[in-house]
Amino acid sequence: WVDIHTHYDGQATWDEVLAPSSWHGVTTVVMGNCGVGFAPAMPDKHDWLIGLMEGVEDIPGTALAEGIQWEWETFPEYLDALSRRRWTMDVGTQIAHGAVRAYVMGEPGAKNEPANDDEIARMRDVVKEAIAAGALGFSTSRTLGHRAIDGEPVPGTFAAEAELFGIGSALGELGRGVFELAPMGSAGEDIVAPEKEVDWMCRLSAAIDRPVTFALLQVDLAPDLWRDLMAQSLKAVANGSRVYPQVAGRATGLLSGFQTTLCLFDVIPEYARLRRSLSFDELIAALRTPEVRERIVGAELDEQTQLRLKSAYERTFVLGSPPDYEPGPDKTLAAIAAREGRSPLDVAYDYMLADDGRGMLHVPILNYSQGSLEPIREMLLHPQAALGLADGGAHCGVICDASMPTFMLTHWVRDRARGDRLPLEWVIKKQTYDTARLYGMHDRGTIEPGMLADFNLIDFDGLRIDGPEAVADLPAGGKRLVQRAHGYVATVKRGEVTFADGEDTGVRPGSLVRGPQASPA
């Protein structure tokens, strides 16, 4: 699989395996998405860049601080540092607007001050240098849902058109690279802005003759807005635009459990106190006692907290094992509680205590406005749609979607029961050939003479995804959520088996992808 939306920018500098993506048959990743990355970087901006990534992508800052060795300042030097490493897969990257702004403009750039003409020209030159050295594209973020650990929006969030077009011209001058972004309103914070965003994207793409890809998600405030944005991107093709809405294969949901960053019980003082003072094993032991259970489940809560919880009960689902990512309304905490004559908190407590305290609840926040994945099926089938947004390497404590490549087969091809499925060959092409071609990689994505020997041997009937679990395997003991797969008989990279029956073979044939890759024909 060629996964074009990951955030391994820091992890790739210390980790050879790049799990969980590698566990799910991924043989090429593209990182540097959403306007956050670690190059270029002035020495006095290292901690700031870490805080930016920690805030936007929920990657532990302590892990990044210990793991990254900062062997670079410029983006070409970052590529050189990556080129000295080997992985289970190939790694391509993009230069991020947040890092570029801080590098060129200093504190005003980091604080989202407007850029003048000279600063725009210098940013264009930095991006042009990066693309020439092998960056696969440029990324930016304009959604208010993306903020640094200190609450500041990502640099570039409020960039004027002159800045976006000025930087984009670097890609046009070189005739290579993708312009990637998380647009204003993509997290549902604004339902008027997205159409204006797609308008300038279409004009930019036509002006620089380069592809633009943007995050497109269904939002609750305007559940059908995505249809308009899809139509807008398709209509602009006639004017020479190549704008590709990047869509996910399932709902984006927060995970709630006794191991996750966010937990349904965090609002209850007794639980919060125990969580702060006990290790995980001690916490689970305490939660199993009747006295502690009563103090938590039976806690008296103020009216505002009760209202917040009541709303949560109606959109929080039991994830289950194997995990169910298209649950019906009968699987909400509210529905189960009503059926069993219990309180929703009581139900949640039991489900989260299951599997030695590793049970999880799922709270879809995007792409599930109507309680079904049918809109996603329609998105995927749109001629302009690109498959992405799996976010491998990111959202370590609350979201775990790097299993999406496997889910595309297990759910959409084989198991879906609540609607139409998708053809096997179509799904395979969608996350191999199509994603590779979008990013100019013409040497992979098909199995034919001369192409890279990247493929998966899969036991299709036995293919399955485990539930998410928390592990503490990041530098400085940092925790993250991971999700394993079963049924990959072999993953092959450049003709070498990197995983056999899900186990790492120790072979590292993956290397840096420098710029577009020509077809061998």
C-alpha positions as CSV (number, residue, x, y, z in Angstrom):
1,W,0.0,0.0,0.0
2,V,1.1,3.6,-0.7
3,D,-0.2,5.7,2.2
4,I,0.0,9.4,1.4
5,H,-1.1,10.9,4.7
6,T,1.2,10.1,7.7
7,H,3.1,12.0,10.3
8,Y,6.3,9.9,10.9
9,D,8.4,13.1,10.5
10,G,10.1,12.6,13.8
11,Q,9.7,8.9,14.3
12,A,11.4,8.2,10.9
13,T,14.6,9.7,12.3
14,W,15.0,7.0,15.0
15,D,12.6,4.1,14.1
16,E,13.3,1.6,11.4
17,V,9.9,-0.3,11.5
18,L,7.4,2.6,11.3
19,A,4.6,0.5,12.9
20,P,1.7,0.4,13.0
21,S,1.6,1.3,9.2
22,S,4.1,-1.5,8.4
23,W,1.9,-4.0,10.2
24,H,-0.8,-3.2,7.7
25,G,1.1,-3.9,4.5
26,V,2.2,-0.3,3.8
27,T,5.4,-0.2,1.7
28,T,5.6,3.5,1.0
29,V,4.5,6.5,3.2
30,V,4.3,10.2,2.6
31,M,4.8,12.4,5.6
32,G,5.1,16.1,6.3
33,N,1.3,16.7,6.0
34,C,-0.9,19.4,7.5
35,G,1.7,22.1,7.6
36,V,3.7,20.6,10.4
37,G,7.2,19.1,10.2
38,F,10.8,19.5,11.5
39,A,12.6,21.2,8.7
40,P,13.9,23.8,8.1
41,A,14.7,24.5,11.7
42,M,16.8,27.1,13.4
43,P,18.5,25.7,16.5
44,D,16.5,27.9,18.8
45,K,13.2,26.6,17.3
46,H,13.6,22.9,18.0
47,D,11.4,22.9,21.1
48,W,8.9,25.1,19.4
49,L,8.6,22.7,16.4
50,I,8.2,19.9,18.9
51,G,5.4,21.8,20.7
52,L,3.7,22.4,17.3
53,M,3.7,18.8,16.4
54,E,2.7,17.7,19.8
55,G,-0.3,20.0,19.8
56,V,-1.5,19.3,16.2
57,E,-0.8,15.6,16.0
58,D,-0.9,14.5,19.6
59,I,2.6,13.0,19.5
60,P,4.3,13.1,23.0
61,G,6.7,16.0,23.1
62,T,9.1,14.1,25.5
63,A,9.4,11.3,22.9
64,L,10.2,13.7,20.1
65,A,12.6,15.6,22.3
66,E,14.6,12.5,23.1
67,G,14.2,10.8,19.8
68,I,15.1,13.5,17.3
69,Q,18.9,14.2,17.0
70,W,18.6,17.3,14.8
71,E,21.2,16.5,12.3
72,W,20.0,19.3,10.0
73,E,18.9,23.0,9.7
74,T,17.8,23.3,6.1
75,F,15.3,21.0,4.4
76,P,17.9,19.5,2.0
77,E,20.0,18.6,5.1
78,Y,16.9,16.9,6.6
79,L,16.5,14.9,3.4
80,D,20.2,14.0,3.7
81,A,19.7,12.8,7.3
82,L,16.8,10.6,6.2
83,S,18.8,9.3,3.2
84,R,21.3,7.8,5.7
85,R,18.5,5.6,7.2
86,R,16.8,2.4,6.1
87,W,13.3,1.3,7.0
88,T,10.8,-1.5,6.4
89,M,9.2,0.8,3.7
90,D,10.1,3.8,1.5
91,V,9.6,7.2,3.0
92,G,8.8,10.4,1.1
93,T,8.2,13.8,2.7
94,Q,6.9,17.3,2.2
95,I,8.0,20.6,3.4
96,A,5.6,22.2,5.9
97,H,4.4,25.7,6.0
98,G,4.7,26.0,9.8
99,A,8.4,25.3,9.8
100,V,9.0,27.5,6.7
101,R,7.2,30.5,8.2
102,A,9.2,30.3,11.5
103,Y,12.4,29.8,9.6
104,V,12.0,32.8,7.3
105,M,10.0,35.2,9.5
106,G,11.1,34.3,13.0
107,E,8.6,35.0,15.8
108,P,6.2,37.0,13.6
109,G,5.9,34.0,11.3
110,A,5.4,31.7,14.2
111,K,2.7,34.0,15.5
112,N,0.8,34.2,12.2
113,E,1.7,37.8,11.4
114,P,1.1,38.7,7.8
115,A,4.0,38.1,5.4
116,N,5.3,41.0,3.2
117,D,6.4,40.5,-0.4
118,D,10.1,40.0,0.5
119,E,9.2,37.3,3.1
120,I,6.9,35.6,0.6
121,A,9.7,35.5,-1.9
122,R,12.1,34.1,0.6
123,M,9.6,31.4,1.6
124,R,9.1,30.5,-2.1
125,D,12.9,30.1,-2.4
126,V,13.1,27.8,0.6
127,V,10.3,25.7,-0.7
128,K,11.8,25.7,-4.2
129,E,15.1,24.5,-2.7
130,A,13.3,21.7,-0.8
131,I,11.3,20.5,-3.9
132,A,14.5,20.6,-6.0
133,A,16.3,18.5,-3.3
134,G,13.5,15.9,-3.3
135,A,10.5,17.0,-1.2
136,L,7.4,15.5,-2.7
137,G,5.3,18.6,-2.0
138,F,4.4,21.5,0.3
139,S,1.8,21.3,3.0
140,T,-0.2,23.9,5.0
141,S,-2.9,23.9,7.6
142,R,-5.8,26.5,7.8
143,T,-8.2,24.8,10.2
144,L,-8.6,26.2,13.7
145,G,-8.7,22.6,14.8
146,H,-5.0,22.4,14.4
147,R,-3.1,24.2,17.3
148,A,0.3,24.0,18.9
149,I,0.6,22.7,22.5
150,D,0.3,26.3,23.7
151,G,-3.0,26.8,21.9
152,E,-1.6,28.9,19.0
153,P,-2.9,28.1,15.5
154,V,-0.5,26.5,13.1
155,P,1.7,29.2,11.3
156,G,0.0,29.7,7.9
157,T,-3.5,29.3,9.2
158,F,-4.5,32.8,8.2
159,A,-2.1,33.2,5.3
160,A,-3.3,35.5,2.5
161,E,-3.8,34.3,-1.0
162,A,-0.6,36.2,-2.1
163,E,1.4,34.1,0.3
164,L,-0.2,30.8,-0.8
165,F,0.1,31.5,-4.5
166,G,3.6,32.9,-4.0
167,I,4.8,29.7,-2.3
168,G,2.8,27.6,-4.7
169,S,4.6,29.2,-7.6
170,A,7.8,27.3,-6.5
171,L,6.1,24.0,-7.5
172,G,4.9,25.5,-10.8
173,E,8.4,26.7,-11.7
174,L,9.9,23.3,-11.1
175,G,6.9,21.4,-12.6
176,R,6.9,19.0,-9.7
177,G,5.4,18.5,-6.2
178,V,1.9,18.4,-4.6
179,F,0.3,21.2,-2.7
180,E,-1.4,19.5,0.4
181,L,-3.6,21.1,3.0
182,A,-6.1,20.9,5.8
183,P,-8.4,23.7,4.8
184,M,-10.4,26.1,6.8
185,G,-13.5,24.5,8.1
186,S,-12.3,20.9,7.6
187,A,-12.8,20.1,11.3
188,G,-16.4,21.5,11.2
189,E,-15.4,24.8,12.8
190,D,-16.7,26.8,9.9
191,I,-19.3,25.7,7.3
192,V,-19.0,28.8,5.1
193,A,-15.3,28.9,4.5
194,P,-14.8,25.5,2.7
195,E,-16.4,26.6,-0.6
196,K,-14.1,29.7,-0.6
197,E,-11.2,27.5,0.2
198,V,-11.8,25.1,-2.7
199,D,-12.3,28.1,-5.0
200,W,-8.7,29.4,-4.4
201,M,-7.4,25.8,-4.5
202,C,-8.8,25.4,-8.0
203,R,-7.4,28.7,-9.2
204,L,-4.0,27.9,-7.7
205,S,-3.9,24.4,-9.3
206,A,-4.6,25.9,-12.7
207,A,-2.1,28.7,-12.2
208,I,0.8,26.5,-11.2
209,D,-0.3,23.4,-13.1
210,R,0.2,21.2,-10.1
211,P,-2.1,18.9,-8.1
212,V,-3.7,20.1,-4.9
213,T,-5.1,17.7,-2.4
214,F,-7.1,18.7,0.7
215,A,-8.7,16.9,3.7
216,L,-12.4,16.4,3.1
217,L,-14.6,15.1,5.9
218,Q,-18.3,15.0,6.7
219,V,-19.1,17.4,9.5
220,D,-22.2,17.3,11.7
221,L,-23.1,21.0,11.2
222,A,-23.4,20.5,7.4
223,P,-23.6,16.8,6.6
224,D,-24.0,17.3,2.9
225,L,-21.4,20.0,2.4
226,W,-18.9,17.5,1.2
227,R,-21.0,16.9,-1.9
228,D,-20.8,20.5,-2.9
229,L,-17.0,20.5,-2.4
230,M,-16.6,17.4,-4.5
231,A,-18.7,18.9,-7.3
232,Q,-16.8,22.1,-7.1
233,S,-13.4,20.2,-7.5
234,L,-14.8,18.2,-10.5
235,K,-16.2,21.2,-12.3
236,A,-12.9,23.0,-12.1
237,V,-11.2,20.2,-14.1
238,A,-12.5,21.9,-17.3
239,N,-10.4,25.0,-16.4
240,G,-7.2,23.0,-16.0
241,S,-7.4,22.4,-12.3
242,R,-6.3,19.2,-10.6
243,V,-7.9,19.3,-7.1
244,Y,-8.3,16.0,-5.3
245,P,-10.3,15.9,-2.1
246,Q,-8.5,13.5,0.2
247,V,-11.0,11.2,2.0
248,A,-10.8,8.6,4.7
249,G,-11.9,5.0,4.6
250,R,-13.9,5.3,7.9
251,A,-15.1,7.7,10.5
252,T,-12.6,9.7,12.5
253,G,-13.3,8.8,16.1
254,L,-11.9,9.5,19.5
255,L,-11.1,6.4,21.6
256,S,-12.1,6.4,25.3
257,G,-10.5,3.9,27.7
258,F,-8.5,3.6,30.8
259,Q,-5.3,3.7,28.7
260,T,-6.2,6.6,26.4
261,T,-5.5,10.3,26.8
262,L,-9.2,11.1,27.0
263,C,-11.6,9.1,29.1
264,L,-15.3,9.4,29.6
265,F,-14.7,9.2,33.4
266,D,-12.3,12.2,33.4
267,V,-15.1,14.5,34.5
268,I,-15.6,12.5,37.7
269,P,-13.2,13.8,40.4
270,E,-12.7,10.4,42.1
271,Y,-11.6,8.8,38.9
272,A,-9.3,11.7,37.9
273,R,-7.6,11.5,41.3
274,L,-7.0,7.7,41.0
275,R,-5.7,8.1,37.5
276,R,-3.2,10.7,38.5
277,S,-1.9,8.7,41.5
278,L,-1.8,5.1,40.4
279,S,0.0,3.0,37.8
280,F,-2.3,1.4,35.1
281,D,-2.3,-2.0,36.9
282,E,-3.0,-0.4,40.2
283,L,-5.8,1.7,38.6
284,I,-7.5,-1.4,37.1
285,A,-7.2,-3.3,40.4
286,A,-8.8,-0.3,42.3
287,L,-11.6,0.0,39.7
288,R,-12.5,-3.6,40.1
289,T,-13.4,-3.1,43.8
290,P,-17.1,-2.4,44.6
291,E,-16.3,0.6,46.8
292,V,-14.4,2.5,44.1
293,R,-16.9,1.5,41.4
294,E,-19.8,3.0,43.5
295,R,-17.8,6.2,44.2
296,I,-17.3,6.7,40.5
297,V,-20.5,5.4,38.9
298,G,-22.7,6.8,41.6
299,A,-20.9,10.2,41.9
300,E,-23.2,13.2,42.2
301,L,-22.5,15.5,39.2
302,D,-23.5,19.1,38.6
303,E,-26.2,19.8,36.0
304,Q,-23.8,21.0,33.3
305,T,-21.7,17.8,33.6
306,Q,-24.8,15.7,33.4
307,L,-25.9,17.4,30.2
308,R,-22.5,16.9,28.6
309,L,-22.5,13.2,29.5
310,K,-26.0,12.7,28.3
311,S,-25.0,14.1,24.9
312,A,-21.9,11.8,24.9
313,Y,-23.9,8.7,25.7
314,E,-26.0,9.1,22.5
315,R,-22.9,9.2,20.2
316,T,-20.5,6.9,22.1
317,F,-20.3,3.4,20.8
318,V,-18.9,0.2,22.2
319,L,-15.9,-0.6,19.9
320,G,-15.9,-4.4,20.6
321,S,-13.5,-7.1,19.5
322,P,-13.1,-7.4,16.6
323,P,-13.7,-3.6,16.4
324,D,-16.9,-2.5,14.7
325,Y,-16.4,0.8,12.8
326,E,-19.9,1.0,11.4
327,P,-22.1,0.4,14.4
328,G,-25.8,0.8,14.4
329,P,-27.7,3.0,16.9
330,D,-28.2,-0.1,19.1
331,K,-24.6,0.0,20.1
332,T,-24.5,3.4,21.8
333,L,-24.1,3.6,25.5
334,A,-27.5,5.1,25.7
335,A,-29.2,2.3,23.8
336,I,-27.4,-0.5,25.7
337,A,-28.2,1.2,29.1
338,A,-31.9,1.5,28.1
339,R,-32.0,-2.1,27.0
340,E,-30.4,-3.5,30.1
341,G,-32.0,-1.1,32.6
342,R,-28.7,0.3,33.8
343,S,-27.0,3.7,33.8
344,P,-24.8,4.5,30.8
345,L,-21.9,5.1,33.1
346,D,-22.4,1.6,34.5
347,V,-22.3,0.2,31.0
348,A,-19.2,2.1,30.0
349,Y,-17.4,1.0,33.2
350,D,-18.0,-2.7,32.4
351,Y,-17.0,-2.4,28.7
352,M,-13.8,-0.4,29.6
353,L,-12.8,-2.9,32.3
354,A,-13.1,-5.8,29.8
355,D,-9.9,-7.4,28.5
356,D,-8.0,-6.5,31.7
357,G,-9.0,-2.9,31.5
358,R,-8.1,-2.5,27.9
359,G,-11.7,-2.2,26.5
360,M,-12.4,0.9,24.5
361,L,-15.3,3.1,23.5
362,H,-15.5,4.9,20.1
363,V,-16.8,8.4,19.6
364,P,-17.1,9.3,15.9
365,I,-16.5,13.0,15.5
366,L,-16.3,13.2,11.7
367,N,-17.6,11.2,8.8
368,Y,-20.5,9.7,10.8
369,S,-23.2,12.4,10.9
370,Q,-25.9,10.0,9.8
371,G,-24.7,7.0,11.7
372,S,-23.5,5.2,8.6
373,L,-20.4,4.9,6.4
374,E,-22.5,5.3,3.3
375,P,-21.4,8.9,2.7
376,I,-17.8,7.6,2.8
377,R,-18.6,5.0,0.2
378,E,-19.9,7.8,-2.1
379,M,-16.9,9.9,-1.4
380,L,-14.5,7.1,-2.2
381,L,-16.3,6.5,-5.5
382,H,-16.0,10.1,-6.6
383,P,-13.7,10.5,-9.6
384,Q,-11.6,13.2,-7.9
385,A,-11.3,11.5,-4.5
386,A,-7.9,10.4,-3.2
387,L,-7.7,7.9,-0.3
388,G,-5.7,9.2,2.7
389,L,-6.1,10.6,6.2
390,A,-4.9,7.5,8.0
391,D,-2.6,9.7,10.0
392,G,0.0,6.9,10.8
393,G,2.4,8.1,13.5
394,A,-0.1,10.8,14.9
395,H,-2.8,11.1,17.5
396,C,-1.0,8.7,19.7
397,G,-3.4,8.9,22.7
398,V,-6.9,9.3,21.2
399,I,-7.1,8.1,17.6
400,C,-5.8,5.0,15.9
401,D,-6.5,4.9,12.2
402,A,-3.3,3.6,10.7
403,S,-5.1,0.3,10.2
404,M,-7.2,1.9,7.4
405,P,-5.4,0.1,4.5
406,T,-6.4,-3.3,6.1
407,F,-9.9,-2.0,6.9
408,M,-10.4,-1.1,3.3
409,L,-10.3,-4.8,2.5
410,T,-11.9,-6.3,5.6
411,H,-14.9,-3.9,5.8
412,W,-15.4,-2.5,2.3
413,V,-14.7,-5.6,0.3
414,R,-15.6,-8.5,2.5
415,D,-17.6,-7.8,5.7
416,R,-19.8,-4.8,5.3
417,A,-23.4,-5.6,6.2
418,R,-25.1,-2.2,6.4
419,G,-24.9,-1.3,2.7
420,D,-23.1,-2.0,-0.6
421,R,-19.5,-3.2,-0.7
422,L,-16.6,-2.2,-3.0
423,P,-14.8,-4.4,-5.5
424,L,-11.5,-5.9,-4.4
425,E,-9.5,-4.8,-7.4
426,W,-10.9,-1.3,-7.1
427,V,-9.9,-1.0,-3.5
428,I,-6.4,-2.3,-4.2
429,K,-5.9,0.2,-7.1
430,K,-7.2,3.0,-4.9
431,Q,-4.4,2.6,-2.3
432,T,-1.6,1.6,-4.6
433,Y,-1.6,2.9,-8.2
434,D,-3.8,5.9,-7.5
435,T,-2.0,7.2,-4.5
436,A,1.4,6.6,-6.0
437,R,0.6,8.5,-9.2
438,L,-0.9,11.5,-7.3
439,Y,2.6,12.0,-5.8
440,G,4.5,11.4,-9.0
441,M,5.8,7.9,-8.1
442,H,5.5,6.0,-11.4
443,D,7.8,3.2,-10.3
444,R,5.4,1.5,-8.0
445,G,1.7,0.7,-7.5
446,T,1.4,-2.1,-10.0
447,I,2.9,-5.6,-10.3
448,E,4.6,-5.7,-13.7
449,P,8.1,-6.0,-15.2
450,G,10.5,-3.2,-14.2
451,M,8.3,-1.9,-11.4
452,L,9.4,-2.0,-7.7
453,A,8.6,-5.4,-6.3
454,D,6.4,-4.1,-3.5
455,F,3.4,-6.3,-2.8
456,N,1.4,-8.1,-0.1
457,L,0.6,-11.8,0.0
458,I,-2.7,-11.9,1.9
459,D,-4.9,-14.6,3.4
460,F,-8.0,-12.8,2.5
461,D,-10.4,-15.0,4.4
462,G,-8.2,-14.8,7.5
463,L,-7.5,-11.0,7.3
464,R,-8.6,-9.2,10.4
465,I,-7.8,-6.2,12.6
466,D,-7.3,-6.3,16.4
467,G,-8.7,-3.7,18.7
468,P,-6.5,-0.7,19.5
469,E,-4.0,-1.1,22.4
470,A,-1.7,1.3,24.2
471,V,2.0,0.6,24.3
472,A,4.8,2.5,25.9
473,D,7.5,2.0,23.2
474,L,8.3,5.6,22.2
475,P,11.5,7.3,23.4
476,A,11.3,8.5,27.1
477,G,8.6,5.9,27.7
478,G,6.1,7.7,25.5
479,K,2.8,6.0,25.0
480,R,0.8,5.5,21.8
481,L,-2.1,3.5,20.5
482,V,-1.4,0.8,18.0
483,Q,-3.5,-1.8,16.1
484,R,-2.3,-5.1,14.8
485,A,-3.4,-7.0,11.8
486,H,-3.6,-10.8,11.0
487,G,-3.7,-12.3,7.6
488,Y,-0.7,-10.7,6.0
489,V,1.2,-13.8,5.0
490,A,4.1,-11.7,3.6
491,T,4.8,-8.0,2.9
492,V,7.5,-7.6,0.3
493,K,9.5,-4.5,-0.3
494,R,11.9,-4.3,-3.3
495,G,11.7,-8.1,-3.6
496,E,12.6,-8.7,0.1
497,V,10.2,-10.0,2.7
498,T,9.9,-7.4,5.5
499,F,7.1,-9.2,7.4
500,A,6.3,-12.9,7.4
501,D,3.0,-13.8,9.1
502,G,2.9,-10.4,10.7
503,E,6.4,-10.7,12.2
504,D,9.3,-8.3,11.4
505,T,12.0,-10.2,9.6
506,G,14.7,-7.6,10.3
507,V,15.2,-6.8,6.6
508,R,15.3,-3.0,5.8
509,P,15.1,-2.4,2.1
510,G,13.2,0.9,2.4
511,S,14.8,4.2,1.7
512,L,14.1,7.9,1.1
513,V,12.0,8.7,-2.0
514,R,13.6,11.8,-3.4
515,G,11.1,13.6,-5.7
516,P,9.1,12.1,-8.5
517,Q,10.0,8.7,-9.6
518,A,10.0,7.9,-13.3
519,S,8.3,4.8,-14.8
520,P,10.9,2.1,-15.7
521,A,9.2,1.7,-19.2
